[in-house]
Amino acid sequence: MFAKLHQAFWKALTPDLLPDTSVATSLLNNATLAGLGGAVNVKSEQKVALTRVRVVLRDGSKLDTTALHRAGVPGVMVLADNVVHVLVGLTP
């Protein structure tokens, strides 16, 4: 019990330093994952805002922004080091 409380406390203080073991499923749907190069191309994903998911890709050349827009993703921000911010949860 104490170990879980301890990990939850440190996870709240330092979310980037402790791996998130509680989330076994992706935050993104299958069409969005396909636009990112497939689930195997996603190294990590982290919700950074109510409408944004930060994704680190293994291979940035597999990113297909056209497929993401067709999948209904309203916006994609490509950053350095294969990091992509994907807007999610917005309705027209």
Biopython code that builds the backbone (N, CA, C, O; Angstrom):
import numpy as np
from Bio.PDB.StructureBuilder import StructureBuilder

atoms = [
    (1, "MET", "N", (0.825, -1.190, 0.000)),
    (1, "MET", "CA", (0.000, 0.000, 0.000)),
    (1, "MET", "C", (0.872, 1.258, 0.000)),
    (1, "MET", "O", (0.632, 2.186, -0.772)),
    (2, "PHE", "N", (1.875, 1.281, 0.864)),
    (2, "PHE", "CA", (2.749, 2.449, 0.936)),
    (2, "PHE", "C", (3.508, 2.653, -0.370)),
    (2, "PHE", "O", (3.720, 3.789, -0.792)),
    (3, "ALA", "N", (3.917, 1.563, -1.011)),
    (3, "ALA", "CA", (4.671, 1.671, -2.259)),
    (3, "ALA", "C", (3.824, 2.328, -3.351)),
    (3, "ALA", "O", (4.330, 3.158, -4.107)),
    (4, "LYS", "N", (2.538, 1.967, -3.441)),
    (4, "LYS", "CA", (1.662, 2.570, -4.440)),
    (4, "LYS", "C", (1.435, 4.053, -4.151)),
    (4, "LYS", "O", (1.428, 4.876, -5.066)),
    (5, "LEU", "N", (1.251, 4.383, -2.890)),
    (5, "LEU", "CA", (1.065, 5.776, -2.491)),
    (5, "LEU", "C", (2.327, 6.584, -2.783)),
    (5, "LEU", "O", (2.255, 7.709, -3.277)),
    (6, "HIS", "N", (3.465, 6.006, -2.476)),
    (6, "HIS", "CA", (4.755, 6.654, -2.729)),
    (6, "HIS", "C", (4.946, 6.918, -4.218)),
    (6, "HIS", "O", (5.360, 8.010, -4.605)),
    (7, "GLN", "N", (4.647, 5.917, -5.062)),
    (7, "GLN", "CA", (4.803, 6.088, -6.498)),
    (7, "GLN", "C", (3.814, 7.118, -7.033)),
    (7, "GLN", "O", (4.178, 7.926, -7.888)),
    (8, "ALA", "N", (2.578, 7.110, -6.555)),
    (8, "ALA", "CA", (1.585, 8.084, -7.002)),
    (8, "ALA", "C", (2.011, 9.504, -6.626)),
    (8, "ALA", "O", (1.822, 10.439, -7.405)),
    (9, "PHE", "N", (2.577, 9.662, -5.446)),
    (9, "PHE", "CA", (3.050, 10.968, -4.997)),
    (9, "PHE", "C", (4.155, 11.491, -5.913)),
    (9, "PHE", "O", (4.104, 12.639, -6.354)),
    (10, "TRP", "N", (5.153, 10.652, -6.201)),
    (10, "TRP", "CA", (6.260, 11.086, -7.040)),
    (10, "TRP", "C", (5.833, 11.242, -8.492)),
    (10, "TRP", "O", (6.383, 12.078, -9.208)),
    (11, "LYS", "N", (4.867, 10.453, -8.937)),
    (11, "LYS", "CA", (4.346, 10.598, -10.294)),
    (11, "LYS", "C", (3.668, 11.964, -10.443)),
    (11, "LYS", "O", (3.792, 12.607, -11.486)),
    (12, "ALA", "N", (2.960, 12.403, -9.413)),
    (12, "ALA", "CA", (2.292, 13.703, -9.462)),
    (12, "ALA", "C", (3.301, 14.842, -9.491)),
    (12, "ALA", "O", (3.076, 15.857, -10.151)),
    (13, "LEU", "N", (4.409, 14.679, -8.780)),
    (13, "LEU", "CA", (5.427, 15.734, -8.735)),
    (13, "LEU", "C", (6.324, 15.743, -9.965)),
    (13, "LEU", "O", (6.729, 16.805, -10.439)),
    (14, "THR", "N", (6.629, 14.571, -10.473)),
    (14, "THR", "CA", (7.572, 14.458, -11.592)),
    (14, "THR", "C", (7.010, 13.511, -12.653)),
    (14, "THR", "O", (7.499, 12.388, -12.777)),
    (15, "PRO", "N", (6.007, 13.924, -13.416)),
    (15, "PRO", "CA", (5.361, 13.005, -14.353)),
    (15, "PRO", "C", (6.272, 12.507, -15.469)),
    (15, "PRO", "O", (6.030, 11.429, -16.012)),
    (16, "ASP", "N", (7.302, 13.250, -15.825)),
    (16, "ASP", "CA", (8.192, 12.815, -16.906)),
    (16, "ASP", "C", (9.258, 11.829, -16.451)),
    (16, "ASP", "O", (9.886, 11.178, -17.286)),
    (17, "LEU", "N", (9.476, 11.706, -15.141)),
    (17, "LEU", "CA", (10.561, 10.864, -14.655)),
    (17, "LEU", "C", (10.141, 9.439, -14.335)),
    (17, "LEU", "O", (10.971, 8.531, -14.368)),
    (18, "LEU", "N", (8.870, 9.229, -14.027)),
    (18, "LEU", "CA", (8.390, 7.890, -13.707)),
    (18, "LEU", "C", (7.522, 7.363, -14.839)),
    (18, "LEU", "O", (6.648, 8.075, -15.333)),
    (19, "PRO", "N", (7.753, 6.120, -15.255)),
    (19, "PRO", "CA", (6.904, 5.588, -16.323)),
    (19, "PRO", "C", (5.486, 5.378, -15.820)),
    (19, "PRO", "O", (5.259, 5.030, -14.661)),
    (20, "ASP", "N", (4.542, 5.599, -16.721)),
    (20, "ASP", "CA", (3.137, 5.418, -16.374)),
    (20, "ASP", "C", (2.752, 3.982, -16.666)),
    (20, "ASP", "O", (2.589, 3.607, -17.827)),
    (21, "THR", "N", (2.606, 3.179, -15.630)),
    (21, "THR", "CA", (2.285, 1.774, -15.796)),
    (21, "THR", "C", (0.791, 1.518, -15.721)),
    (21, "THR", "O", (0.353, 0.393, -15.963)),
    (22, "SER", "N", (0.001, 2.524, -15.396)),
    (22, "SER", "CA", (-1.435, 2.314, -15.240)),
    (22, "SER", "C", (-2.176, 2.357, -16.573)),
    (22, "SER", "O", (-3.276, 1.814, -16.676)),
    (23, "VAL", "N", (-1.603, 2.989, -17.596)),
    (23, "VAL", "CA", (-2.277, 3.115, -18.877)),
    (23, "VAL", "C", (-1.766, 2.035, -19.820)),
    (23, "VAL", "O", (-0.620, 2.087, -20.268)),
    (24, "ALA", "N", (-2.610, 1.065, -20.118)),
    (24, "ALA", "CA", (-2.217, -0.024, -21.005)),
    (24, "ALA", "C", (-2.705, 0.215, -22.428)),
    (24, "ALA", "O", (-2.202, -0.411, -23.361)),
    (25, "THR", "N", (-3.662, 1.097, -22.612)),
    (25, "THR", "CA", (-4.197, 1.360, -23.929)),
    (25, "THR", "C", (-3.735, 2.722, -24.415)),
    (25, "THR", "O", (-3.278, 3.560, -23.638)),
    (26, "SER", "N", (-3.865, 2.920, -25.702)),
    (26, "SER", "CA", (-3.444, 4.180, -26.306)),
    (26, "SER", "C", (-4.483, 5.268, -26.073)),
    (26, "SER", "O", (-5.672, 4.984, -25.929)),
    (27, "LEU", "N", (-4.029, 6.498, -26.037)),
    (27, "LEU", "CA", (-4.915, 7.650, -25.935)),
    (27, "LEU", "C", (-5.489, 8.032, -27.296)),
    (27, "LEU", "O", (-6.383, 8.874, -27.384)),
    (28, "LEU", "N", (-4.975, 7.413, -28.351)),
    (28, "LEU", "CA", (-5.342, 7.768, -29.722)),
    (28, "LEU", "C", (-6.087, 6.615, -30.389)),
    (28, "LEU", "O", (-5.856, 5.449, -30.070)),
    (29, "ASN", "N", (-6.979, 6.949, -31.316)),
    (29, "ASN", "CA", (-7.723, 5.898, -32.017)),
    (29, "ASN", "C", (-6.861, 5.271, -33.115)),
    (29, "ASN", "O", (-5.761, 5.747, -33.396)),
    (30, "ASN", "N", (-7.366, 4.203, -33.732)),
    (30, "ASN", "CA", (-6.584, 3.449, -34.717)),
    (30, "ASN", "C", (-6.242, 4.265, -35.954)),
    (30, "ASN", "O", (-5.142, 4.136, -36.491)),
    (31, "ALA", "N", (-7.170, 5.106, -36.417)),
    (31, "ALA", "CA", (-6.893, 5.918, -37.607)),
    (31, "ALA", "C", (-5.785, 6.935, -37.333)),
    (31, "ALA", "O", (-4.948, 7.195, -38.198)),
    (32, "THR", "N", (-5.782, 7.500, -36.143)),
    (32, "THR", "CA", (-4.733, 8.447, -35.773)),
    (32, "THR", "C", (-3.393, 7.735, -35.646)),
    (32, "THR", "O", (-2.368, 8.245, -36.097)),
    (33, "LEU", "N", (-3.406, 6.560, -35.034)),
    (33, "LEU", "CA", (-2.166, 5.780, -34.922)),
    (33, "LEU", "C", (-1.620, 5.414, -36.298)),
    (33, "LEU", "O", (-0.405, 5.410, -36.501)),
    (34, "ALA", "N", (-2.501, 5.107, -37.238)),
    (34, "ALA", "CA", (-2.058, 4.787, -38.599)),
    (34, "ALA", "C", (-1.366, 5.994, -39.235)),
    (34, "ALA", "O", (-0.363, 5.831, -39.929)),
    (35, "GLY", "N", (-1.885, 7.193, -39.008)),
    (35, "GLY", "CA", (-1.267, 8.402, -39.541)),
    (35, "GLY", "C", (0.081, 8.707, -38.905)),
    (35, "GLY", "O", (0.910, 9.407, -39.486)),
    (36, "LEU", "N", (0.289, 8.176, -37.707)),
    (36, "LEU", "CA", (1.571, 8.359, -37.024)),
    (36, "LEU", "C", (2.584, 7.279, -37.400)),
    (36, "LEU", "O", (3.692, 7.249, -36.864)),
    (37, "GLY", "N", (2.209, 6.403, -38.313)),
    (37, "GLY", "CA", (3.121, 5.345, -38.740)),
    (37, "GLY", "C", (2.833, 4.018, -38.084)),
    (37, "GLY", "O", (3.641, 3.094, -38.177)),
    (38, "GLY", "N", (1.707, 3.904, -37.427)),
    (38, "GLY", "CA", (1.336, 2.653, -36.761)),
    (38, "GLY", "C", (1.694, 2.672, -35.289)),
    (38, "GLY", "O", (2.514, 3.472, -34.839)),
    (39, "ALA", "N", (1.069, 1.785, -34.555)),
    (39, "ALA", "CA", (1.284, 1.725, -33.110)),
    (39, "ALA", "C", (2.729, 1.372, -32.763)),
    (39, "ALA", "O", (3.240, 1.809, -31.732)),
    (40, "VAL", "N", (3.386, 0.593, -33.606)),
    (40, "VAL", "CA", (4.772, 0.213, -33.323)),
    (40, "VAL", "C", (5.735, 1.388, -33.490)),
    (40, "VAL", "O", (6.846, 1.367, -32.962)),
    (41, "ASN", "N", (5.298, 2.422, -34.233)),
    (41, "ASN", "CA", (6.140, 3.599, -34.439)),
    (41, "ASN", "C", (6.026, 4.591, -33.281)),
    (41, "ASN", "O", (6.823, 5.525, -33.186)),
    (42, "VAL", "N", (5.053, 4.397, -32.410)),
    (42, "VAL", "CA", (4.856, 5.301, -31.275)),
    (42, "VAL", "C", (5.721, 4.821, -30.115)),
    (42, "VAL", "O", (5.483, 3.759, -29.541)),
    (43, "LYS", "N", (6.714, 5.614, -29.788)),
    (43, "LYS", "CA", (7.617, 5.278, -28.692)),
    (43, "LYS", "C", (6.964, 5.576, -27.346)),
    (43, "LYS", "O", (7.048, 4.774, -26.415)),
    (44, "SER", "N", (6.307, 6.745, -27.250)),
    (44, "SER", "CA", (5.585, 7.101, -26.032)),
    (44, "SER", "C", (4.525, 8.128, -26.363)),
    (44, "SER", "O", (4.609, 8.829, -27.372)),
    (45, "GLU", "N", (3.532, 8.207, -25.507)),
    (45, "GLU", "CA", (2.492, 9.223, -25.643)),
    (45, "GLU", "C", (2.105, 9.693, -24.257)),
    (45, "GLU", "O", (2.077, 8.921, -23.298)),
    (46, "GLN", "N", (1.809, 10.978, -24.176)),
    (46, "GLN", "CA", (1.498, 11.585, -22.882)),
    (46, "GLN", "C", (0.492, 12.704, -23.101)),
    (46, "GLN", "O", (0.692, 13.567, -23.955)),
    (47, "LYS", "N", (-0.572, 12.690, -22.341)),
    (47, "LYS", "CA", (-1.559, 13.765, -22.416)),
    (47, "LYS", "C", (-0.960, 14.983, -21.730)),
    (47, "LYS", "O", (-0.598, 14.923, -20.555)),
    (48, "VAL", "N", (-0.854, 16.096, -22.468)),
    (48, "VAL", "CA", (-0.243, 17.302, -21.908)),
    (48, "VAL", "C", (-1.240, 18.429, -21.720)),
    (48, "VAL", "O", (-0.910, 19.446, -21.110)),
    (49, "ALA", "N", (-2.436, 18.271, -22.223)),
    (49, "ALA", "CA", (-3.507, 19.244, -22.044)),
    (49, "ALA", "C", (-4.818, 18.521, -22.298)),
    (49, "ALA", "O", (-4.822, 17.357, -22.702)),
    (50, "LEU", "N", (-5.922, 19.199, -22.065)),
    (50, "LEU", "CA", (-7.228, 18.571, -22.295)),
    (50, "LEU", "C", (-7.417, 18.147, -23.745)),
    (50, "LEU", "O", (-8.115, 17.173, -24.024)),
    (51, "THR", "N", (-6.802, 18.871, -24.658)),
    (51, "THR", "CA", (-6.996, 18.591, -26.083)),
    (51, "THR", "C", (-5.696, 18.296, -26.818)),
    (51, "THR", "O", (-5.652, 18.405, -28.043)),
    (52, "ARG", "N", (-4.645, 17.927, -26.107)),
    (52, "ARG", "CA", (-3.372, 17.695, -26.775)),
    (52, "ARG", "C", (-2.669, 16.468, -26.211)),
    (52, "ARG", "O", (-2.629, 16.257, -24.999)),
    (53, "VAL", "N", (-2.111, 15.658, -27.124)),
    (53, "VAL", "CA", (-1.324, 14.487, -26.750)),
    (53, "VAL", "C", (0.062, 14.649, -27.352)),
    (53, "VAL", "O", (0.205, 14.892, -28.550)),
    (54, "ARG", "N", (1.082, 14.513, -26.513)),
    (54, "ARG", "CA", (2.478, 14.589, -26.963)),
    (54, "ARG", "C", (2.922, 13.171, -27.303)),
    (54, "ARG", "O", (2.870, 12.274, -26.461)),
    (55, "VAL", "N", (3.360, 12.979, -28.547)),
    (55, "VAL", "CA", (3.755, 11.661, -29.022)),
    (55, "VAL", "C", (5.216, 11.714, -29.457)),
    (55, "VAL", "O", (5.622, 12.619, -30.186)),
    (56, "VAL", "N", (5.998, 10.746, -29.008)),
    (56, "VAL", "CA", (7.383, 10.600, -29.468)),
    (56, "VAL", "C", (7.399, 9.408, -30.419)),
    (56, "VAL", "O", (7.023, 8.296, -30.049)),
    (57, "LEU", "N", (7.842, 9.661, -31.655)),
    (57, "LEU", "CA", (7.874, 8.619, -32.678)),
    (57, "LEU", "C", (9.253, 7.982, -32.755)),
    (57, "LEU", "O", (10.269, 8.625, -32.489)),
    (58, "ARG", "N", (9.268, 6.721, -33.122)),
    (58, "ARG", "CA", (10.548, 6.035, -33.350)),
    (58, "ARG", "C", (11.175, 6.515, -34.661)),
    (58, "ARG", "O", (12.384, 6.735, -34.736)),
    (59, "ASP", "N", (10.337, 6.675, -35.696)),
    (59, "ASP", "CA", (10.805, 7.126, -37.008)),
    (59, "ASP", "C", (9.880, 8.238, -37.494)),
    (59, "ASP", "O", (8.737, 7.978, -37.870)),
    (60, "GLY", "N", (10.366, 9.463, -37.487)),
    (60, "GLY", "CA", (9.569, 10.613, -37.876)),
    (60, "GLY", "C", (9.199, 10.644, -39.351)),
    (60, "GLY", "O", (8.255, 11.337, -39.733)),
    (61, "SER", "N", (9.926, 9.904, -40.189)),
    (61, "SER", "CA", (9.626, 9.908, -41.624)),
    (61, "SER", "C", (8.337, 9.140, -41.940)),
    (61, "SER", "O", (7.801, 9.271, -43.040)),
    (62, "LYS", "N", (7.844, 8.357, -41.011)),
    (62, "LYS", "CA", (6.599, 7.603, -41.225)),
    (62, "LYS", "C", (5.351, 8.424, -40.908)),
    (62, "LYS", "O", (4.233, 7.952, -41.112)),
    (63, "LEU", "N", (5.532, 9.641, -40.414)),
    (63, "LEU", "CA", (4.410, 10.517, -40.095)),
    (63, "LEU", "C", (3.702, 10.950, -41.383)),
    (63, "LEU", "O", (4.343, 11.420, -42.323)),
    (64, "ASP", "N", (2.377, 10.787, -41.417)),
    (64, "ASP", "CA", (1.574, 11.167, -42.577)),
    (64, "ASP", "C", (0.498, 12.146, -42.115)),
    (64, "ASP", "O", (-0.566, 11.739, -41.647)),
    (65, "THR", "N", (0.785, 13.443, -42.252)),
    (65, "THR", "CA", (-0.152, 14.460, -41.763)),
    (65, "THR", "C", (-1.448, 14.460, -42.560)),
    (65, "THR", "O", (-2.503, 14.791, -42.021)),
    (66, "THR", "N", (-1.384, 14.095, -43.833)),
    (66, "THR", "CA", (-2.602, 14.015, -44.641)),
    (66, "THR", "C", (-3.529, 12.941, -44.095)),
    (66, "THR", "O", (-4.737, 13.155, -44.001)),
    (67, "ALA", "N", (-2.981, 11.799, -43.738)),
    (67, "ALA", "CA", (-3.789, 10.720, -43.163)),
    (67, "ALA", "C", (-4.355, 11.135, -41.804)),
    (67, "ALA", "O", (-5.472, 10.751, -41.456)),
    (68, "LEU", "N", (-3.601, 11.906, -41.046)),
    (68, "LEU", "CA", (-4.101, 12.386, -39.759)),
    (68, "LEU", "C", (-5.292, 13.320, -39.946)),
    (68, "LEU", "O", (-6.273, 13.230, -39.207)),
    (69, "HIS", "N", (-5.214, 14.212, -40.927)),
    (69, "HIS", "CA", (-6.327, 15.127, -41.190)),
    (69, "HIS", "C", (-7.557, 14.369, -41.696)),
    (69, "HIS", "O", (-8.689, 14.703, -41.343)),
    (70, "ARG", "N", (-7.325, 13.340, -42.532)),
    (70, "ARG", "CA", (-8.441, 12.501, -42.987)),
    (70, "ARG", "C", (-9.064, 11.738, -41.822)),
    (70, "ARG", "O", (-10.259, 11.444, -41.843)),
    (71, "ALA", "N", (-8.263, 11.417, -40.807)),
    (71, "ALA", "CA", (-8.760, 10.694, -39.633)),
    (71, "ALA", "C", (-9.526, 11.605, -38.686)),
    (71, "ALA", "O", (-10.079, 11.145, -37.688)),
    (72, "GLY", "N", (-9.559, 12.897, -39.000)),
    (72, "GLY", "CA", (-10.321, 13.826, -38.170)),
    (72, "GLY", "C", (-9.497, 14.581, -37.153)),
    (72, "GLY", "O", (-10.053, 15.231, -36.267)),
    (73, "VAL", "N", (-8.186, 14.511, -37.261)),
    (73, "VAL", "CA", (-7.316, 15.261, -36.356)),
    (73, "VAL", "C", (-7.282, 16.708, -36.822)),
    (73, "VAL", "O", (-6.835, 16.981, -37.936)),
    (74, "PRO", "N", (-7.747, 17.650, -35.990)),
    (74, "PRO", "CA", (-7.828, 19.043, -36.439)),
    (74, "PRO", "C", (-6.485, 19.758, -36.537)),
    (74, "PRO", "O", (-6.376, 20.766, -37.235)),
    (75, "GLY", "N", (-5.470, 19.259, -35.854)),
    (75, "GLY", "CA", (-4.178, 19.925, -35.906)),
    (75, "GLY", "C", (-3.052, 19.033, -35.437)),
    (75, "GLY", "O", (-3.214, 18.204, -34.542)),
    (76, "VAL", "N", (-1.895, 19.226, -36.072)),
    (76, "VAL", "CA", (-0.692, 18.470, -35.726)),
    (76, "VAL", "C", (0.469, 19.446, -35.688)),
    (76, "VAL", "O", (0.658, 20.227, -36.621)),
    (77, "MET", "N", (1.243, 19.406, -34.620)),
    (77, "MET", "CA", (2.418, 20.255, -34.510)),
    (77, "MET", "C", (3.648, 19.346, -34.449)),
    (77, "MET", "O", (3.809, 18.574, -33.504)),
    (78, "VAL", "N", (4.500, 19.440, -35.449)),
    (78, "VAL", "CA", (5.703, 18.616, -35.523)),
    (78, "VAL", "C", (6.851, 19.390, -34.897)),
    (78, "VAL", "O", (7.163, 20.503, -35.320)),
    (79, "LEU", "N", (7.475, 18.801, -33.895)),
    (79, "LEU", "CA", (8.592, 19.417, -33.188)),
    (79, "LEU", "C", (9.873, 18.643, -33.474)),
    (79, "LEU", "O", (9.858, 17.679, -34.240)),
    (80, "ALA", "N", (10.962, 19.050, -32.874)),
    (80, "ALA", "CA", (12.255, 18.394, -33.069)),
    (80, "ALA", "C", (12.290, 17.029, -32.378)),
    (80, "ALA", "O", (11.465, 16.733, -31.514)),
    (81, "ASP", "N", (13.247, 16.220, -32.770)),
    (81, "ASP", "CA", (13.518, 14.917, -32.154)),
    (81, "ASP", "C", (12.327, 13.965, -32.211)),
    (81, "ASP", "O", (12.060, 13.243, -31.251)),
    (82, "ASN", "N", (11.605, 13.964, -33.346)),
    (82, "ASN", "CA", (10.477, 13.059, -33.576)),
    (82, "ASN", "C", (9.340, 13.240, -32.581)),
    (82, "ASN", "O", (8.617, 12.287, -32.292)),
    (83, "VAL", "N", (9.174, 14.433, -32.059)),
    (83, "VAL", "CA", (8.082, 14.745, -31.142)),
    (83, "VAL", "C", (6.952, 15.405, -31.927)),
    (83, "VAL", "O", (7.185, 16.320, -32.717)),
    (84, "VAL", "N", (5.737, 14.939, -31.704)),
    (84, "VAL", "CA", (4.563, 15.462, -32.383)),
    (84, "VAL", "C", (3.490, 15.754, -31.337)),
    (84, "VAL", "O", (3.250, 14.937, -30.447)),
    (85, "HIS", "N", (2.855, 16.898, -31.440)),
    (85, "HIS", "CA", (1.694, 17.214, -30.595)),
    (85, "HIS", "C", (0.468, 17.058, -31.473)),
    (85, "HIS", "O", (0.373, 17.671, -32.536)),
    (86, "VAL", "N", (-0.472, 16.233, -31.024)),
    (86, "VAL", "CA", (-1.690, 15.941, -31.772)),
    (86, "VAL", "C", (-2.873, 16.535, -31.024)),
    (86, "VAL", "O", (-3.054, 16.272, -29.835)),
    (87, "LEU", "N", (-3.676, 17.332, -31.712)),
    (87, "LEU", "CA", (-4.899, 17.876, -31.108)),
    (87, "LEU", "C", (-5.973, 16.791, -31.160)),
    (87, "LEU", "O", (-6.178, 16.161, -32.197)),
    (88, "VAL", "N", (-6.643, 16.580, -30.060)),
    (88, "VAL", "CA", (-7.693, 15.568, -29.968)),
    (88, "VAL", "C", (-8.875, 16.140, -29.191)),
    (88, "VAL", "O", (-8.736, 17.135, -28.480)),
    (89, "GLY", "N", (-10.013, 15.519, -29.329)),
    (89, "GLY", "CA", (-11.163, 15.871, -28.517)),
    (89, "GLY", "C", (-11.882, 17.135, -28.928)),
    (89, "GLY", "O", (-12.769, 17.588, -28.205)),
    (90, "LEU", "N", (-11.537, 17.718, -30.052)),
    (90, "LEU", "CA", (-12.228, 18.911, -30.523)),
    (90, "LEU", "C", (-13.331, 18.481, -31.493)),
    (90, "LEU", "O", (-13.121, 17.608, -32.336)),
    (91, "THR", "N", (-14.487, 19.092, -31.367)),
    (91, "THR", "CA", (-15.578, 18.799, -32.292)),
    (91, "THR", "C", (-15.916, 20.056, -33.079)),
    (91, "THR", "O", (-15.887, 21.162, -32.541)),
    (92, "PRO", "N", (-16.238, 19.877, -34.364)),
    (92, "PRO", "CA", (-16.524, 21.061, -35.189)),
    (92, "PRO", "C", (-17.831, 21.733, -34.812)),
    (92, "PRO", "O", (-18.204, 22.738, -35.416)),
]
sb = StructureBuilder()
sb.init_structure("model")
sb.init_model(0)
sb.init_chain("A")
sb.init_seg("    ")
for serial, (resi, resn, name, xyz) in enumerate(atoms, 1):
    if name == "N":
        sb.init_residue(resn, " ", resi, " ")
    sb.init_atom(name, np.array(xyz, "f"), 0.0, 1.0, " ", f" {name:<3s}", serial, name[0])
structure = sb.get_structure()
